[in-house]
């Protein structure tokens, strides 16, 4: 049996921008993606702490060290600059693998620097 487990989490990121005219996705500082083990174009779930919205999109790499968290396309309508979001990725594992699996959780400060 397969179980869907939390693989990666970027906890309490601050939205730094939005681009409605971009074709889609969430742009995330490449260093944050690497620290969380999230791949470019990987499906992610974004939880907006400020307004309660939850949506899925895919991650694209932002400039390393920039702290960029930019919502693009339709997702840009679900948050405002300065909103706090949690970015999650999941993985399917065999039940026996899931017992010892630990997700990569990245805590960041208000400027999107890794703590």
SVG drawing of the C-alpha trace seen along z (x, -y; Angstrom):
<svg xmlns="http://www.w3.org/2000/svg" viewBox="-9 -43 31 45">
<polyline fill="none" stroke="black" stroke-width="0.4" points="0.0,0.0 1.2,-3.5 0.8,-6.4 1.1,-10.1 3.6,-11.8 4.9,-15.3 8.3,-15.4 9.3,-19.1 8.1,-22.2 9.2,-25.8 7.6,-27.3 6.3,-30.8 7.7,-32.4 6.9,-36.0 5.4,-36.7 7.7,-39.2 5.9,-39.7 3.1,-38.7 2.9,-38.6 -0.6,-38.0 0.6,-38.1 3.1,-35.3 1.9,-31.9 1.8,-30.2 3.7,-28.8 5.5,-30.1 9.0,-31.4 11.1,-30.5 14.7,-31.4 16.8,-28.5 18.5,-28.1 15.2,-27.6 14.1,-25.0 17.4,-23.1 17.3,-23.2 13.7,-21.8 14.5,-19.3 11.9,-20.7 12.8,-20.3 12.1,-22.8 8.7,-22.1 7.7,-19.9 4.1,-20.2 3.7,-22.1 0.8,-23.1 0.8,-26.7 -1.1,-27.6 -1.8,-31.3 -1.8,-32.0 -3.3,-35.5 -6.4,-34.6 -6.7,-30.8 -6.4,-30.0 -4.8,-26.7 -3.8,-26.0 -1.5,-23.8 1.0,-25.0 4.6,-24.1 7.9,-25.6 10.3,-27.4 13.8,-28.6 14.3,-32.2 17.6,-33.9 19.8,-32.2 19.9,-34.2 17.3,-36.7 14.6,-35.6 12.1,-35.7 8.7,-34.2 6.6,-35.3 3.2,-34.1 2.6,-34.0 -0.5,-33.7 -3.8,-32.8 -2.1,-32.0 -1.1,-35.7 -4.8,-36.5 -4.6,-34.3 -2.1,-36.3 -0.8,-39.8 2.8,-41.0 3.7,-40.5 1.4,-37.6 2.9,-34.6 2.7,-31.2 3.7,-27.6 5.0,-25.7 4.6,-22.0 5.6,-19.0 4.5,-15.4 5.8,-12.0 4.2,-8.6 6.0,-5.9 5.4,-2.3 3.9,-2.0 7.0,-0.3 9.2,-3.1 7.0,-5.7 7.7,-4.5 11.2,-6.0 10.7,-8.8 11.5,-12.3 10.5,-15.4 12.9,-18.2 11.5,-21.2 13.0,-24.7 12.3,-27.4 12.9,-30.9 12.8,-34.5 10.7,-37.4 13.2,-38.2 13.1,-34.6 16.5,-33.7 17.0,-30.2 17.1,-30.2"/>
</svg>
